[in-house]
Amino acid sequence: MESNNSLEQTLQDGKLYRHVNSLIVAHLRDNNLNQAASAVASATMTPMNVEAPTNKLLELVAKGLAVEKDEMLRGVSTAAPFDPVITTGYGSIPAPRTASVDFSSVNDTKGSSKIIPKHESRHVSEHKNVARCARFSPDGRFLATGSADTSIKLFEISKVKQMMQPDTRDGPVRPVVRTFYDHQQPINDLDFHPQNTVLISGAKDRTIKFFDFSKTAAKRAFRVIQDTHNVRSVSFHPSGDFLLAGTDHLIPHLYDINTFKCYLPTNFQEMGVNGAINQVRYSSTGGMYVTASKDGAIRLWDGVTASCARSIDGAHGAAEAIGANFTKDERYILSCGKDSSVKLWEVGTGRLVKQYLGATHTQLRCQAIFNDTEEFVLSIDESLNEIVAWDALTAEKVARWPSNHVGAPRWLEHSPVEAAFVSCGMDRSIRYWKEVL
């Protein structure tokens, strides 16, 4: 039986070789490269007058290259085992729990603040050094964390939830499904590709690395972008074809991930920016991106021309702007600074709309975040080691929770699809927070 299969494979291979040779001869002949065509025909015993559709070889090569490009992005290898649980349905975004908050009435909103449900947290894992950053996948199924120990952990959220159940009859649950080791220095930021099972990381070793987390055995990156500076922040364009890197350089670096070409605004020498970028984030459509810089400015950039459309200088006084992100409707930006303030800005005018005060953050590069419905804003109080929540519309503090970390956490990240978030600590630990039902 085995020999029959081997013979059949040999016959199939021979047929394929003859077909390829015919296409090469026809291509050379039809492009008036008769001497080369004759040489190939003679060497492969292929008739010179073989029939093949015009440009058939070019057409097949073009199709193959398109498939190869897609597979390169995902790090596909036919020999590598895939995890069907991870790959199935990745990238399909579930419907939001409720409609996002309408911030158009943010100026004249009066009345009582909403009550944020009580949350409980659980230690789900820890790194060997400070846990520096975290990011949920767009569909909320996965969480990645990065550390000063240069490792990246990937969590499957369904297993985290299972771990938090009081009765786990099947024994210990291991929520970490992948661990990647490929950086030489601490991880600063992470992001997930919007459609493919690809995770990127930016680190102090001046690289952006691409990991395919559908592979069960992958430990190392399958692609690397070598930047010129410490990569402090990364963000995928919603199309997945471009990514932004915020670095110690003054200007965000825009990369085409298919060519690795880096684009900078043509007028950046005259822009007058003078601070490294702490965070860069695309808007939901990719039409804009925002940077928060060490010089205290929040800057809006055109997503097509890569030019600076607006600079809110001194957004946090003389203090660093350490985080900035868009609301879902792209009309407002939530920023955080080392002046212990969180602010909401109107994109169209650059006007300050709201301030969320009462949480001290002057040391760590933490950030303020919305919950998934944008009804609440969360940030960190370093001095009291607490997580603080405000009503997004009234800017009134509605909750303070002990962080349960040893020392203040340095990063918060909220699930995009449900009432859950994570905190990353100087104590190396990752804590998962969810509503108490």
C-alpha positions in Angstrom: 0.0 0.0 0.0 2.8 2.3 0.9 4.7 1.6 -2.3 1.5 2.4 -4.3 1.2 5.7 -2.5 4.8 6.5 -3.3 4.4 5.6 -6.9 1.3 7.7 -7.2 3.1 10.7 -5.6 6.0 10.2 -8.1 3.6 10.2 -11.0 1.9 13.4 -9.7 5.2 15.1 -9.2 6.3 14.2 -12.7 3.0 15.6 -14.1 3.5 18.9 -12.2 7.1 19.2 -13.4 6.0 18.8 -17.0 3.3 21.3 -16.6 5.7 23.9 -15.1 8.3 23.3 -17.8 5.6 23.8 -20.5 4.6 27.1 -18.9 8.2 28.3 -18.8 8.9 27.4 -22.4 5.6 29.0 -23.6 6.4 32.2 -21.5 9.9 32.5 -22.9 8.8 31.8 -26.5 5.8 34.2 -26.4 8.2 37.0 -25.1 10.5 36.4 -28.1 13.2 34.8 -25.9 13.5 32.0 -28.4 17.1 31.0 -27.6 16.3 30.6 -23.9 13.0 28.8 -24.7 14.9 26.4 -27.0 17.5 25.7 -24.3 14.8 24.9 -21.7 12.8 22.9 -24.1 15.8 20.8 -25.1 16.9 20.3 -21.4 13.5 19.2 -20.3 12.3 17.4 -23.4 9.4 19.9 -23.8 8.0 20.6 -27.3 8.8 24.2 -28.5 5.2 24.5 -29.9 3.6 23.6 -26.5 0.2 25.4 -26.1 -0.5 27.6 -23.0 -2.7 30.6 -22.5 -0.9 33.9 -22.9 0.7 35.1 -19.7 -0.6 32.1 -17.8 2.7 31.7 -15.9 2.6 35.4 -14.8 -1.0 35.0 -13.7 -0.2 31.9 -11.6 2.9 33.5 -10.0 0.9 36.6 -9.1 -1.7 34.5 -7.4 0.9 32.5 -5.6 2.7 35.6 -4.3 -0.6 37.0 -3.0 -1.2 33.8 -1.0 2.4 33.8 0.2 2.1 37.4 1.4 -1.0 36.6 3.4 0.7 33.5 4.8 3.9 35.5 5.7 1.8 37.9 7.6 0.3 35.1 9.6 3.6 33.2 9.8 1.9 30.2 8.2 4.0 27.0 7.8 2.4 23.9 6.5 4.7 21.9 8.9 3.7 23.8 12.0 0.7 22.5 14.1 -2.2 24.9 14.5 -4.6 25.3 17.3 -8.1 25.1 15.8 -9.6 26.6 19.0 -7.6 29.8 18.5 -7.9 30.1 14.7 -11.6 29.5 14.5 -13.6 32.7 14.3 -10.7 35.0 15.2 -11.4 38.6 14.2 -15.2 38.4 14.4 -16.2 41.1 16.8 -19.3 40.5 19.0 -22.0 43.1 19.3 -21.3 45.6 22.1 -23.2 45.2 25.4 -24.9 48.6 25.0 -24.6 51.6 22.8 -21.6 53.9 23.6 -22.2 57.0 25.6 -23.3 60.1 23.6 -20.6 62.6 24.5 -22.3 65.3 22.3 -24.2 66.4 25.4 -21.1 66.2 27.6 -21.1 70.0 28.4 -24.6 70.4 29.8 -25.1 67.0 31.5 -26.5 67.3 35.0 -28.0 64.9 37.4 -26.9 61.9 39.3 -23.9 59.8 38.3 -24.2 56.2 37.3 -23.2 53.5 39.8 -20.4 51.3 38.6 -21.0 47.7 39.6 -18.6 46.2 42.2 -15.7 44.4 40.8 -13.6 41.5 42.1 -10.1 40.6 41.0 -8.0 37.4 40.8 -4.3 36.9 40.4 -4.1 34.9 37.2 -0.3 34.8 36.5 2.9 36.6 37.0 6.1 37.4 35.1 9.6 37.1 36.5 9.9 40.9 36.5 7.6 44.0 36.3 4.5 43.5 34.3 4.7 46.5 32.0 1.8 46.4 29.5 -1.3 44.5 28.3 -3.7 44.4 25.4 -6.9 42.5 24.6 -7.6 41.1 21.2 -10.3 43.0 19.2 -12.8 40.1 19.8 -11.9 40.0 23.5 -11.0 36.3 23.4 -7.3 36.8 24.2 -5.1 38.9 26.4 -1.4 39.5 26.0 0.9 40.9 28.6 4.5 42.1 28.3 7.2 42.3 30.9 10.6 43.8 31.9 11.7 40.1 31.9 11.4 40.4 28.0 8.7 37.7 27.9 5.1 37.9 26.5 2.3 35.9 27.9 -0.9 35.1 25.9 -4.0 34.3 27.9 -7.2 32.7 26.7 -10.0 34.6 28.4 -12.4 31.6 28.6 -9.8 29.8 30.6 -9.3 32.9 32.9 -13.0 32.9 33.6 -12.9 29.1 34.3 -10.1 29.7 36.7 -12.2 32.3 38.6 -15.0 29.9 39.1 -15.2 28.7 42.8 -15.4 25.1 41.8 -13.1 23.8 39.1 -13.7 20.1 39.1 -11.2 19.4 36.3 -8.3 20.4 38.4 -6.0 23.5 38.0 -6.8 25.6 35.0 -3.8 27.1 33.1 -5.0 30.3 31.4 -1.6 31.1 29.8 -1.7 29.3 26.4 1.5 30.8 24.8 4.7 32.4 26.1 7.0 34.2 23.7 10.7 34.9 24.2 12.4 36.9 21.5 13.2 40.4 22.8 16.5 41.4 24.4 15.1 44.2 26.5 11.8 45.1 28.3 8.5 45.0 26.4 6.8 48.5 26.2 3.6 47.8 24.3 1.5 45.2 22.4 -1.2 45.0 19.8 -3.2 42.4 18.0 -3.8 42.3 14.2 -7.5 43.1 13.5 -8.0 40.0 11.3 -5.2 37.6 11.6 -3.8 35.6 14.6 -0.8 37.9 14.8 0.5 39.8 17.9 3.1 42.6 17.7 5.3 43.9 20.4 7.4 47.0 20.8 10.5 47.0 23.1 13.4 48.9 24.4 15.7 46.8 22.1 14.4 49.0 19.2 12.4 46.3 17.5 8.8 45.5 16.6 8.3 41.7 16.5 5.5 39.7 14.9 4.2 36.5 16.6 1.7 34.0 15.2 -0.2 32.8 18.2 -2.2 30.2 16.2 1.0 28.0 16.2 1.1 25.7 19.3 4.9 25.5 19.4 6.0 29.0 18.3 8.2 30.8 20.8 9.9 33.3 18.5 8.9 36.0 16.1 8.4 35.2 12.4 9.0 38.9 11.3 11.0 41.7 12.8 11.1 45.5 12.1 14.3 47.0 13.3 13.6 50.6 14.3 16.2 53.3 15.0 14.8 54.1 18.5 13.4 52.6 21.7 9.9 51.5 20.6 7.6 52.8 23.3 4.2 52.2 21.8 2.6 50.3 18.8 -0.8 50.4 17.1 -2.2 48.5 14.1 -4.2 50.3 11.5 -7.8 48.8 11.4 -7.0 47.4 7.9 -4.0 45.5 9.3 -1.8 46.8 6.5 0.0 49.5 8.5 1.2 50.0 12.0 2.4 53.0 14.0 5.3 53.0 16.3 5.8 55.7 19.0 9.4 55.9 19.9 12.1 58.0 21.6 12.1 59.8 18.2 9.9 62.9 18.1 7.6 61.7 15.2 5.5 58.6 15.0 6.9 56.0 12.6 4.3 54.7 10.1 5.2 51.3 8.7 3.8 49.4 5.7 3.9 45.9 7.2 4.1 44.3 3.7 7.2 46.2 2.6 8.5 47.4 6.0 8.9 50.8 4.5 8.7 53.6 7.1 6.9 56.8 6.3 7.5 60.1 8.1 5.7 63.4 7.5 7.6 65.5 4.9 7.4 68.7 7.1 8.4 67.1 10.4 11.6 69.2 10.7 9.5 72.3 11.1 7.0 70.9 13.4 8.7 72.0 16.6 8.0 68.8 18.5 10.6 68.1 21.1 9.5 65.0 23.1 9.6 61.3 22.8 6.2 59.6 22.3 4.7 57.7 25.3 1.7 56.4 23.5 0.3 56.2 19.9 -3.2 55.0 19.0 -5.3 54.8 15.8 -8.9 55.9 15.7 -11.5 53.2 15.0 -11.6 53.8 11.3 -7.9 54.7 10.9 -8.6 58.1 9.6 -6.6 59.7 12.5 -4.1 58.8 15.1 -3.1 60.4 18.3 0.1 60.7 20.2 0.9 61.6 23.9 4.4 63.0 24.3 6.9 63.6 27.0 6.8 67.4 26.1 3.2 67.4 27.5 1.5 67.7 24.1 -1.4 65.6 22.7 -1.1 65.6 18.9 -3.7 64.6 16.3 -2.4 63.2 13.0 -4.0 62.7 9.6 -4.2 58.9 9.0 -3.7 59.4 5.2 -1.1 62.1 4.9 0.7 61.4 8.2 0.7 65.2 8.8 0.1 66.7 12.2 -3.5 68.1 12.1 -3.6 69.6 15.6 -1.3 70.0 18.5 -2.7 70.5 22.0 0.5 71.9 23.6 0.7 71.7 27.4 -2.3 69.4 27.6 -1.1 68.4 31.0 0.8 71.5 31.9 4.5 71.0 32.2 4.0 67.3 32.9 4.4 64.4 30.5 1.3 63.3 28.6 1.5 59.5 29.2 -1.6 58.2 27.4 -4.2 59.1 24.8 -6.9 57.3 23.0 -10.1 58.0 20.9 -13.7 57.4 21.9 -15.4 54.9 19.6 -17.1 57.7 17.6 -13.7 59.4 17.0 -15.0 62.7 18.3 -13.1 62.9 21.6 -9.8 61.9 23.0 -9.2 60.7 26.6 -5.7 61.7 27.8 -3.7 61.0 31.0 -0.7 63.0 32.3 1.8 62.9 35.1 0.0 66.0 36.6 -2.5 63.6 38.2 -5.2 64.5 35.7 -7.3 62.7 33.2 -8.9 64.9 30.5 -11.4 64.6 27.7 -10.7 66.7 24.5 -12.9 67.5 21.5 -11.2 66.3 18.3 -12.8 68.9 16.1 -11.8 72.0 18.1 -9.0 70.8 20.5 -11.2 72.1 23.3 -11.0 70.7 26.9 -14.4 69.2 27.7 -14.0 67.3 31.0 -11.4 66.7 33.7 -11.4 63.6 35.9 -9.5 64.6 39.1 -8.7 62.9 42.4 -6.2 60.2 41.5 -2.5 60.8 42.0 -0.2 59.6 39.1 3.1 61.4 38.8 5.7 58.6 38.5 4.5 55.6 36.4 3.6 55.6 32.7 0.1 54.4 33.4 -2.9 55.4 31.3 -6.6 56.2 31.7 -9.1 54.0 30.0 -12.8 53.8 29.2 -14.8 50.7 30.1 -16.3 48.9 27.2 -19.5 51.0 27.1 -17.6 54.3 27.7 -19.9 55.0 30.6 -16.9 55.0 33.0 -13.3 56.1 33.1 -10.7 54.2 35.1 -7.2 55.1 36.2 -4.7 54.5 38.9 -4.0 56.3 42.2 -0.3 55.6 42.9 -0.2 57.2 46.3 -3.1 55.1 47.7 -2.5 52.0 45.5 -6.1 52.1 44.3 -8.0 51.9 41.0 -10.3 54.9 40.6 -13.5 55.1 38.5 -15.4 58.2 37.4 -18.7 58.6 35.6 -17.6 59.6 32.1 -20.3 62.3 31.7 -20.4 63.9 35.1 -16.7 63.4 35.9 -17.7 62.5 39.4 -15.7 59.8 41.2 -18.0 56.8 41.7 -15.6 54.1 43.0 -12.2 53.4 44.6 -11.0 49.8 44.8 -7.8 48.6 46.5 -5.6 47.4 43.6 -4.6 44.2 45.5 -1.1 44.6 44.0 2.0 45.0 46.2 2.7 48.6 45.1 0.7 50.5 42.6 -0.2 48.9 39.3 1.4 50.5 36.3 -1.1 49.5 33.5 -4.8 49.1 33.1 -6.5 47.6 30.0 -10.2 47.0 29.5 -11.9 44.3 27.5 -13.4 45.8 24.3 -16.5 43.5 24.6 -17.4 42.9 28.3 -17.2 44.3 31.8 -13.7 43.1 32.6 -10.2 44.6 32.8 -6.7 43.7 33.8 -4.1 45.4 35.9 -0.3 44.8 35.6 1.9 45.4 38.6 5.3 46.4 39.7 4.9 43.2 41.8 5.1 41.2 38.5 1.5 40.0 38.8 -1.4 40.1 36.4 -4.8 40.6 37.9 -8.1 40.0 36.1 -11.1 42.1 37.2 -14.8 41.4 36.5 -18.1 42.6 37.7 -19.6 40.9 40.8 -22.9 39.6 39.7 
